[in-house]
Amino acid sequence: MADQLLGRFWNNRGDDGIAREKQLLIDFLCASAGGPMYYTGRDMKLIHKGMRISEADWQAFLGHLNATLNTFQVPTQERTAVLAFIESTKADIIEI
């Protein structure tokens, strides 16, 4: 949220809304990975419609994702699986 490019997506959001968004993200990732969580949110295309997310935004996000995977020393096999899954959502997220 502190990223200069991406921070605009959280501007003027209340703490409760951000907490809900984080929980929905956790639920989505866990459910998509076959875990026990049930995702009750909307689909990726609908959620991101109108946000004007660009390729530059996507690349900045991937930079943060890779930094996180590095911080937690995620092994290559799992890293590859996470990145492949995230890449599979790109077409529903990028608008411009």
C-alpha positions in Angstrom: 0.0 0.0 0.0 3.0 2.3 0.4 4.2 1.8 -3.2 4.0 5.1 -5.1 2.4 3.5 -8.1 0.1 1.0 -6.5 -0.9 3.0 -3.4 -3.7 4.7 -5.2 -5.8 1.5 -5.0 -6.0 1.9 -1.2 -6.4 5.7 -1.0 -9.4 6.8 0.9 -10.2 3.3 2.1 -11.2 2.7 5.7 -9.5 0.2 7.9 -12.5 -2.2 7.9 -12.6 -2.2 4.1 -8.9 -3.0 3.9 -9.2 -5.7 6.5 -12.1 -7.3 4.6 -10.2 -7.1 1.3 -7.2 -8.9 2.9 -9.4 -11.6 4.3 -11.1 -12.1 0.9 -7.6 -12.3 -0.7 -6.6 -15.0 1.8 -9.8 -16.9 1.2 -9.4 -16.7 -2.6 -5.8 -17.9 -2.6 -6.6 -20.7 -0.2 -9.7 -21.9 -2.0 -7.9 -21.7 -5.4 -5.1 -23.8 -4.0 -7.6 -26.5 -2.9 -7.5 -25.5 0.8 -10.4 -25.5 3.3 -11.3 -21.8 2.9 -14.4 -20.9 1.0 -14.2 -17.8 -1.2 -17.4 -15.7 -1.1 -16.2 -12.7 -3.1 -16.8 -11.8 -6.7 -14.8 -13.1 -9.7 -11.5 -11.4 -10.6 -12.8 -9.7 -13.7 -15.7 -8.0 -11.9 -13.6 -7.0 -8.9 -11.0 -5.2 -11.0 -13.3 -3.7 -13.6 -12.8 0.0 -13.9 -9.7 0.1 -11.8 -7.6 0.9 -14.8 -4.8 -1.5 -13.9 -2.0 -1.3 -16.3 0.9 -3.5 -17.3 3.2 -1.3 -15.2 0.9 -1.8 -12.2 1.0 -5.6 -12.8 4.8 -5.6 -13.0 5.1 -3.5 -9.8 2.8 -6.1 -8.1 4.9 -9.0 -9.3 8.0 -7.2 -7.9 6.3 -7.1 -4.5 5.2 -10.7 -4.8 8.7 -11.9 -5.7 10.2 -9.9 -2.8 7.7 -11.6 -0.5 8.5 -15.0 -1.8 12.2 -14.2 -1.4 11.7 -13.0 2.2 10.0 -16.3 3.2 12.5 -18.3 1.2 9.8 -20.1 -0.7 11.3 -23.2 -2.5 11.5 -23.1 -6.3 8.7 -25.6 -6.9 6.2 -23.7 -4.8 7.4 -20.4 -6.1 6.8 -21.6 -9.7 3.3 -22.8 -8.8 2.4 -19.5 -7.1 3.7 -17.4 -10.0 1.9 -19.6 -12.5 -1.4 -19.3 -10.7 -1.0 -15.5 -10.3 -0.2 -15.2 -14.0 -3.4 -17.1 -14.8 -5.4 -14.2 -13.3 -3.7 -11.5 -15.4 -6.2 -11.4 -18.3 -9.0 -10.7 -15.8 -7.1 -7.9 -14.0 -5.3 -5.8 -16.6 -7.5 -3.3 -18.4 -5.1 -0.9 -20.0 
